[in-house]
Amino acid sequence: MSSCAAEHRDTVRLNKLRKKLRRLTGQAIAEFDMIADGDKVMVCLSGGKDSYTLLEILANLRHNAPVDFELVAVNLDQKQPGFPEHVLPDYLTQTGIPFDIIEEDTYSIVKRVIPEGKTTCGLCSRLRRGILYRYAEQHNIDKIALGHHRDDLIETLFLNMFYGGKIKSMPPKLLSDDKQHVVIRPLAYCREKDIAEFADLMNFPIIPCNLCGSQTNLQRQAMKTMLQHWDKQFPGRLETIFTSMQNIQPSQMADTDLFDFLQLSPNHTIASEASNQD
C-alpha cells in the first residue's frame, strides 16, 4: 500500500472514531446531566491515552454543544523520576486550551510509606484526589472530569465482586464524600480499544506512568486480562455486562437494605417493586 493510500485510510478511520467517541460521550453527558450551562470543567490530564482523548472530545463537543461551558486542563506533576515536564505544557499550548500544572512530590511519599513490592495505586490515588479536589475548590471548578471508560467501569465491578464482596463500580457521575465536588466520567460509554486506536491515530505524546504502571500482578491488570480474553472468545459479552450494570433489579438480589424482603407477602405490594414494574 502506498503512503498516500495508507494516510487516506488512517484519516477515514480517525474521522469515524472521532464521530463515534463524540456520539457516545455526548450520550453519556446528556443521560447523566454531566455538564450544565456556564460550568467550568476541569479535565484531569495524566498524559495517558484516556485523558488526552477526553480533552480532545470535550473540546470538540464544546463547539456544537447546546450549553456553554469552559474547559481547563490540569496535570499533577508528582515528581516521578524521569517525568518529561515539557511534554504536556508544549502540547496544551498548541491546543490553546487553558491549563495549569500542579507540582506536588507525592512520589516520595508513596515510596516512603509503601513497602517495596507492594501495590502503590491506593495511596497514590488518594493523595492525587485530595490535591485535585483542593485545586477545584480554590479555582471555582464546577465539574471534575476524569478519563475512565467503559472497560474501567466493568473492571472495577469485578474487582469489587472478587476482592471486596460488593457489587459496585465507578459511576459516570459522582458526588464526592465531602459533598463538595461533582466528578464526571464522560467516556463511560466508550470502549478502551476505540480510545487506544484514536490516541494512536492522533499521535498524542503519551507519558507512561513509571510509578505504578510497571508493577506486576496488579489485581486490575488481572481483571483486564480476563475481560480481554472474554471479549475475544465471546464477542458481545462485555456489552451485555455493561448493559446489566444499567438494569439492576433489587428484588432479584439479596440486599435487604435495597429491597424490603421482610414485608414481602402475597397480599402486600412493596413500593419499590411496584415502581420497578411500571
Salt bridges, closest charged atoms under 4 A:
ASP10 OD1 - ARG9 NH2 3.17
ASP39 OD2 - LYS143 NZ 2.68
ASP50 OD1 - LYS49 NZ 3.28
ASP50 OD2 - HIS149 NE2 3.58
GLU56 OE2 - ARG18 NH2 3.76
ASP77 OD2 - LYS79 NZ 3.35
GLU85 OE2 - LYS79 NZ 3.47
GLU103 OE1 - LYS79 NZ 3.02
GLU104 OE2 - ARG134 NH2 3.63
ASP151 OD1 - HIS149 ND1 4.00
ASP152 OD2 - HIS149 NE2 3.22
GLU155 OE1 - ARG220 NH1 3.22
GLU155 OE2 - LYS224 NZ 2.88
GLU192 OE2 - LYS49 NZ 3.01
GLU192 OE2 - HIS149 NE2 3.82
GLU192 OE1 - LYS224 NZ 2.93
ASP194 OD2 - LYS20 NZ 2.87
ASP194 OD2 - ARG191 NE 3.05
GLU197 OE2 - ARG13 NE 2.86
ASP231 OD2 - LYS193 NZ 2.77
GLU239 OE2 - ARG150 NH1 3.10
